[in-house]
Amino acid sequence: MTDRIDERDRGEVDPTGFAGGEIDEVAPEDVDLTCDNCGAAVTWDPETDALACEHCGHTETVERGEGTVLERPLAEAGAAARGFGVELRVTRCETCGARVTFEGSSTSDACVFCGSANVLDQEASRNQIRPESLIPLDVSEDRVRTAFRSWIDGLWFRPSALKQQKEFAAVGVYVPTWTFDCDVRSRWTADSGTYYWVNQRVTVMVNGTPQTRTRRVRKIRWRPARGKRRDEYDDLQVIASMGVCGDLALKLGPYDTTKLVPYRPEYLAGWRAEEYQVDLEAAWQTGLARVVDSQKRRCGSDVPGDTYRRLEVRNDVRDVYWKHALLPMWTLTYTFKGKSYPVLVHGQTGNVVGDAPLSWVKILLLVLGIATVVLAIVAAANA
């Protein structure tokens, strides 16, 4: 369930404006992450959807039905709680800039995103907006390993030796994300173009002799057009990570935000969570740019006729709401011939995207094969 906190002023929201408000630091809550049976530490287990004790095997369910996922007006960011609500440590990668949290005695000697060993221990920030919702990690490490093998086996034009890859590091991490809702009313003007055809006489050379031929030429008849439309955006996702490669993250595909549950520190037990490095204001500017681009495409599709030109769109963006959520993801790093390659696995669907080296020998053989077929066709045609 998603509830909205009403704005104090129900007037129009300035799409480029932002108001912070006072910041209330929230102290970590008294969250017990020890086993009720033996007292050992427990971790979130994606297979059982429960807290599990590796020492005695005892499991403890985490109630997902409690609480409400809140959406806040853009102008009231200051009312949000701060910190993760549990004592955590942080590593900061000096290579990619990611700040990733981990629990008390855990250690990290490499960045979970880029594999760099250039990481520093720091204190977790209690001044950042606390995530108020998350999608619990649902993909286990065994499933990640199986998905990675299938992904490797399905690659084209890659070195055959790559399929023998056995060593890789996989880390489950919750990635910070802002989601935005808004109502957009757009008015557009454009020149609408309709195709029509005319016959045109042209002179061509045939065996050295000029000849007159008639050909059909496409023309465009332009006329002014205007219109309006209204669209609603729900949970537009803007990843606030510095560690995740933006291009790879987009290829992963969106998350089903209907599965968001109210944030509880128990879901982070045994896993990493990155602090956001893209703040709310900057994220909204990115989201707004996507909205503007989307509205231009939608308005362009509304222009009647066969084509259009000089499209101008005026957008009135209202009722902007946001959530800060954590989305589950597995990050993998594998090494091939001394070079590291990143891979991401969707923590909800198991989808895999990543980088892999190319086999230029296979590509060259394909090009030579195509060239041979083309030459054979040309030779047959001239025979």
C-alpha positions as CSV (number, residue, x, y, z in Angstrom):
1,M,0.0,0.0,0.0
2,T,1.2,3.5,-0.8
3,D,-0.1,6.5,1.0
4,R,0.6,10.1,0.2
5,I,1.3,12.9,2.6
6,D,-0.8,15.8,1.5
7,E,0.9,19.1,0.7
8,R,0.2,22.0,3.0
9,D,-0.3,24.2,-0.1
10,R,-2.4,22.3,-2.7
11,G,-1.4,24.8,-5.4
12,E,0.8,24.1,-8.4
13,V,4.3,22.7,-7.7
14,D,7.1,24.5,-9.4
15,P,8.7,21.7,-11.4
16,T,12.2,23.3,-11.1
17,G,11.8,24.3,-7.4
18,F,12.9,22.5,-4.3
19,A,12.4,23.2,-0.6
20,G,14.4,21.4,2.0
21,G,13.0,22.2,5.5
22,E,14.5,21.4,8.8
23,I,16.4,18.2,9.2
24,D,15.6,16.0,12.2
25,E,18.3,13.4,12.9
26,V,16.9,10.1,13.9
27,A,18.9,7.9,16.2
28,P,19.3,4.2,15.4
29,E,16.5,2.1,16.6
30,D,16.9,-0.8,19.0
31,V,16.8,-3.6,16.3
32,D,17.7,-7.1,17.5
33,L,19.5,-8.9,14.7
34,T,20.5,-11.9,16.8
35,C,18.9,-15.4,16.8
36,D,16.1,-16.0,19.4
37,N,17.3,-19.6,19.6
38,C,21.1,-19.4,20.1
39,G,22.0,-15.7,20.2
40,A,24.2,-15.8,17.0
41,A,23.9,-13.1,14.3
42,V,21.1,-13.6,11.8
43,T,21.0,-12.6,8.1
44,W,18.2,-12.0,5.6
45,D,17.7,-15.2,3.5
46,P,16.2,-14.6,0.0
47,E,15.3,-18.2,-0.3
48,T,13.1,-18.4,2.8
49,D,12.1,-14.7,2.9
50,A,13.1,-14.7,6.6
51,L,16.0,-14.0,8.9
52,A,18.1,-17.1,9.2
53,C,20.8,-18.2,11.6
54,E,23.7,-19.9,10.0
55,H,24.8,-21.3,13.3
56,C,21.7,-23.3,14.4
57,G,19.4,-23.0,11.3
58,H,16.6,-21.2,13.1
59,T,14.5,-18.8,11.0
60,E,12.4,-15.8,12.0
61,T,9.8,-14.2,9.7
62,V,9.7,-10.5,9.1
63,E,6.1,-9.2,8.8
64,R,5.7,-7.4,5.5
65,G,2.2,-6.2,6.1
66,E,3.1,-3.8,8.9
67,G,3.4,-0.1,8.2
68,T,2.8,2.0,5.1
69,V,4.9,3.0,2.1
70,L,4.8,6.8,2.1
71,E,5.1,9.3,-0.8
72,R,5.9,12.8,0.1
73,P,5.4,16.1,-1.7
74,L,8.6,17.4,-3.3
75,A,8.5,20.5,-1.1
76,E,8.6,18.6,2.2
77,A,11.8,16.7,2.1
78,G,12.8,17.9,5.5
79,A,10.1,15.9,7.2
80,A,11.7,12.5,6.3
81,A,13.6,10.4,8.8
82,R,17.4,10.2,8.6
83,G,19.9,7.4,8.7
84,F,19.3,3.6,8.2
85,G,17.9,3.1,11.7
86,V,20.7,0.7,12.7
87,E,24.4,1.1,13.5
88,L,26.4,0.5,10.3
89,R,29.9,1.2,9.0
90,V,30.7,2.5,5.6
91,T,33.4,2.0,3.0
92,R,34.0,4.7,0.4
93,C,35.6,3.7,-2.9
94,E,38.0,6.3,-4.1
95,T,37.7,4.9,-7.7
96,C,34.0,5.0,-8.4
97,G,32.8,7.1,-5.4
98,A,30.3,4.5,-4.0
99,R,29.6,4.6,-0.2
100,V,28.4,1.1,0.9
101,T,27.3,0.2,4.4
102,F,28.0,-3.0,6.2
103,E,27.5,-4.3,9.7
104,G,29.7,-4.1,12.8
105,S,32.5,-6.7,12.6
106,S,32.3,-7.2,8.8
107,T,35.2,-6.1,6.7
108,S,35.5,-5.0,3.1
109,D,38.8,-4.9,1.3
110,A,37.4,-4.2,-2.2
111,C,34.6,-2.2,-3.7
112,V,31.4,-4.3,-4.4
113,F,30.8,-2.4,-7.6
114,C,34.1,-1.9,-9.4
115,G,36.3,-4.3,-7.5
116,S,38.8,-1.6,-6.6
117,A,40.9,-2.2,-3.5
118,N,41.1,1.5,-2.9
119,V,38.4,1.7,-0.2
120,L,38.4,3.6,3.1
121,D,36.4,3.0,6.3
122,Q,34.2,5.9,7.3
123,E,31.2,6.5,9.6
124,A,27.7,6.0,8.2
125,S,25.9,9.3,7.6
126,R,22.9,10.0,9.9
127,N,22.1,13.0,7.9
128,Q,20.9,11.3,4.8
129,I,17.2,10.7,4.2
130,R,16.2,7.3,5.4
131,P,14.7,4.9,2.8
132,E,11.1,4.5,3.7
133,S,10.5,1.4,1.5
134,L,12.4,-1.3,-0.2
135,I,12.0,-4.4,-2.3
136,P,13.4,-7.4,-0.3
137,L,16.2,-9.3,-2.0
138,D,14.5,-12.3,-3.6
139,V,17.3,-13.8,-5.6
140,S,19.7,-16.2,-3.8
141,E,23.4,-16.5,-4.4
142,D,22.9,-20.0,-5.9
143,R,20.4,-18.6,-8.4
144,V,22.9,-15.8,-9.2
145,R,25.6,-18.3,-10.0
146,T,23.3,-20.3,-12.3
147,A,22.1,-17.1,-14.0
148,F,25.7,-16.0,-14.5
149,R,26.6,-19.3,-16.1
150,S,23.6,-19.2,-18.5
151,W,24.5,-15.6,-19.4
152,I,28.1,-16.6,-20.2
153,D,27.0,-19.6,-22.3
154,G,24.6,-17.4,-24.3
155,L,27.2,-14.7,-25.3
156,W,28.0,-14.4,-29.0
157,F,31.3,-13.4,-30.5
158,R,33.1,-13.9,-27.2
159,P,36.3,-15.9,-26.5
160,S,35.5,-19.6,-26.2
161,A,37.7,-19.7,-23.1
162,L,35.3,-17.3,-21.4
163,K,32.9,-20.1,-20.9
164,Q,35.4,-21.8,-18.6
165,Q,35.2,-18.9,-16.2
166,K,34.8,-20.3,-12.7
167,E,36.0,-17.6,-10.4
168,F,33.9,-14.5,-9.7
169,A,32.9,-12.4,-6.7
170,A,29.1,-11.9,-6.1
171,V,27.8,-9.4,-3.6
172,G,24.1,-8.7,-2.8
173,V,23.5,-5.0,-2.3
174,Y,20.6,-2.6,-1.9
175,V,20.9,0.2,-4.3
176,P,19.4,3.7,-3.4
177,T,16.7,4.9,-5.7
178,W,14.3,7.9,-5.8
179,T,10.9,7.3,-7.4
180,F,8.7,10.2,-8.5
181,D,5.0,10.6,-9.3
182,C,3.6,13.6,-11.1
183,D,0.7,14.9,-13.2
184,V,1.7,16.5,-16.5
185,R,-0.6,18.7,-18.7
186,S,1.0,19.4,-22.1
187,R,0.0,21.8,-24.8
188,W,1.7,21.5,-28.2
189,T,1.9,23.3,-31.6
190,A,3.5,21.9,-34.7
191,D,3.4,21.9,-38.5
192,S,1.6,18.8,-39.6
193,G,2.8,17.2,-42.8
194,T,0.8,15.1,-45.3
195,Y,2.6,13.2,-48.1
196,Y,1.5,13.6,-51.7
197,W,3.0,12.5,-55.0
198,V,3.7,14.3,-58.2
199,N,5.1,13.2,-61.6
200,Q,8.4,14.8,-62.5
201,R,10.2,14.6,-65.9
202,V,13.9,14.0,-65.6
203,T,16.8,13.4,-68.0
204,V,18.9,10.3,-67.6
205,M,21.8,8.8,-69.5
206,V,21.2,5.4,-71.1
207,N,24.2,3.9,-72.8
208,G,25.6,7.3,-73.3
209,T,22.4,8.7,-74.8
210,P,20.2,11.3,-72.8
211,Q,16.6,10.1,-72.4
212,T,13.6,11.8,-70.8
213,R,11.9,9.7,-68.1
214,T,9.0,10.4,-65.7
215,R,9.4,9.6,-62.0
216,R,7.1,10.0,-59.0
217,V,8.4,12.4,-56.4
218,R,7.1,12.7,-52.8
219,K,6.1,16.1,-51.6
220,I,4.8,17.3,-48.2
221,R,1.8,19.6,-47.7
222,W,2.3,21.5,-44.4
223,R,-0.5,22.9,-42.2
224,P,-0.5,24.2,-38.6
225,A,-1.7,21.9,-35.8
226,R,-2.2,22.2,-32.1
227,G,-3.4,20.0,-29.3
228,K,-3.1,19.1,-25.6
229,R,-2.9,16.0,-23.5
230,R,-2.6,14.9,-19.8
231,D,-0.4,12.1,-18.5
232,E,0.4,10.7,-15.1
233,Y,3.8,9.3,-14.1
234,D,3.9,6.7,-11.4
235,D,7.1,5.6,-9.7
236,L,9.5,7.0,-12.3
237,Q,12.8,5.4,-11.0
238,V,16.1,7.4,-10.8
239,I,19.0,5.4,-9.4
240,A,21.0,7.4,-6.9
241,S,24.1,5.3,-7.0
242,M,27.7,6.2,-7.9
243,G,28.8,2.6,-7.9
244,V,26.3,1.1,-10.4
245,C,27.1,1.7,-14.1
246,G,24.1,3.7,-15.3
247,D,24.0,2.0,-18.8
248,L,24.1,-1.5,-17.2
249,A,21.4,-0.5,-14.7
250,L,19.0,0.7,-17.4
251,K,19.5,-2.6,-19.3
252,L,18.5,-4.5,-16.2
253,G,15.0,-3.3,-16.6
254,P,12.6,-1.6,-14.1
255,Y,11.6,-3.0,-10.7
256,D,8.0,-3.9,-9.9
257,T,7.4,-1.2,-7.3
258,T,4.0,-2.7,-6.3
259,K,6.2,-5.1,-4.3
260,L,7.7,-2.3,-2.2
261,V,7.3,-2.9,1.5
262,P,7.9,-0.4,4.4
263,Y,11.5,-0.1,5.3
264,R,12.8,-2.3,8.1
265,P,16.5,-2.7,9.1
266,E,16.1,-6.4,9.3
267,Y,16.1,-6.7,5.5
268,L,19.6,-5.3,5.5
269,A,20.9,-8.0,7.9
270,G,24.0,-9.6,6.3
271,W,23.8,-7.5,3.1
272,R,25.3,-4.3,1.9
273,A,23.3,-1.1,1.2
274,E,24.7,1.9,-0.7
275,E,24.1,5.4,0.6
276,Y,22.7,7.7,-2.1
277,Q,25.2,9.9,-3.9
278,V,22.6,11.7,-6.0
279,D,20.5,13.8,-3.7
280,L,16.7,14.4,-4.1
281,E,17.0,17.7,-5.9
282,A,19.5,16.4,-8.5
283,A,17.4,13.2,-8.9
284,W,14.2,15.2,-9.6
285,Q,16.0,17.2,-12.3
286,T,17.0,13.9,-13.9
287,G,13.5,12.7,-13.6
288,L,12.0,15.9,-14.9
289,A,14.2,15.7,-17.9
290,R,12.9,12.2,-18.7
291,V,9.3,13.5,-18.3
292,V,10.0,16.4,-20.7
293,D,11.5,14.0,-23.3
294,S,8.7,11.5,-22.9
295,Q,6.0,14.2,-23.3
296,K,7.7,15.5,-26.4
297,R,7.6,12.0,-27.9
298,R,4.0,11.5,-26.9
299,C,2.9,14.9,-28.2
300,G,4.8,14.2,-31.4
301,S,2.7,11.0,-31.8
302,D,-0.4,13.1,-31.4
303,V,0.4,15.3,-34.4
304,P,-1.9,14.3,-37.3
305,G,-0.6,13.5,-40.7
306,D,2.4,11.6,-41.9
307,T,5.2,13.7,-40.4
308,Y,5.7,16.9,-38.5
309,R,8.2,19.7,-37.9
310,R,8.7,22.6,-35.5
311,L,7.1,20.8,-32.6
312,E,6.9,23.0,-29.5
313,V,5.6,21.6,-26.1
314,R,4.7,23.5,-23.0
315,N,4.4,21.3,-19.9
316,D,2.6,22.1,-16.6
317,V,4.0,19.6,-14.1
318,R,1.9,19.3,-10.9
319,D,1.5,17.2,-7.8
320,V,5.1,15.9,-7.6
321,Y,5.6,13.2,-5.0
322,W,8.7,11.2,-4.2
323,K,9.9,8.1,-2.3
324,H,13.3,7.0,-1.3
325,A,13.6,3.2,-1.8
326,L,16.2,0.6,-1.8
327,L,16.2,-1.9,-4.7
328,P,18.0,-5.2,-4.6
329,M,20.8,-6.0,-6.9
330,W,23.7,-8.4,-7.2
331,T,27.1,-7.1,-8.4
332,L,29.6,-9.4,-9.9
333,T,33.2,-8.9,-10.9
334,Y,35.1,-11.5,-12.9
335,T,38.6,-11.3,-14.4
336,F,39.6,-12.5,-17.8
337,K,43.2,-12.2,-19.0
338,G,44.0,-9.8,-16.2
339,K,41.1,-7.4,-16.9
340,S,38.0,-7.0,-14.6
341,Y,34.5,-7.0,-16.1
342,P,31.3,-5.8,-14.2
343,V,28.0,-7.8,-14.2
344,L,24.7,-6.9,-12.6
345,V,21.9,-9.3,-11.6
346,H,18.4,-8.0,-11.0
347,G,17.6,-8.8,-7.4
348,Q,13.9,-9.3,-8.1
349,T,13.8,-11.0,-11.5
350,G,17.3,-12.5,-11.9
351,N,17.9,-10.8,-15.2
352,V,21.7,-10.5,-16.0
353,V,23.5,-7.8,-17.9
354,G,27.2,-7.1,-18.0
355,D,30.4,-6.5,-20.0
356,A,32.4,-9.2,-21.7
357,P,35.5,-9.2,-24.0
358,L,35.0,-9.6,-27.7
359,S,36.6,-12.3,-29.8
360,W,37.9,-10.4,-32.8
361,V,38.8,-13.7,-34.5
362,K,35.1,-14.8,-34.5
363,I,34.0,-11.3,-35.7
364,L,36.6,-11.5,-38.5
365,L,35.5,-15.0,-39.5
366,L,31.9,-13.8,-39.7
367,V,32.9,-10.8,-41.9
368,L,34.9,-13.0,-44.2
369,G,32.0,-15.4,-44.4
370,I,29.5,-12.7,-45.3
371,A,31.9,-11.3,-47.9
372,T,32.3,-14.7,-49.5
373,V,28.6,-15.2,-49.8
374,V,28.2,-11.7,-51.3
375,L,31.0,-12.3,-53.9
376,A,29.4,-15.7,-54.8
377,I,26.0,-14.0,-55.4
378,V,27.6,-11.3,-57.6
379,A,29.6,-13.8,-59.6
380,A,26.4,-15.9,-60.2
381,A,24.5,-12.8,-61.3
382,N,27.2,-11.9,-63.8
383,A,27.6,-15.4,-65.2
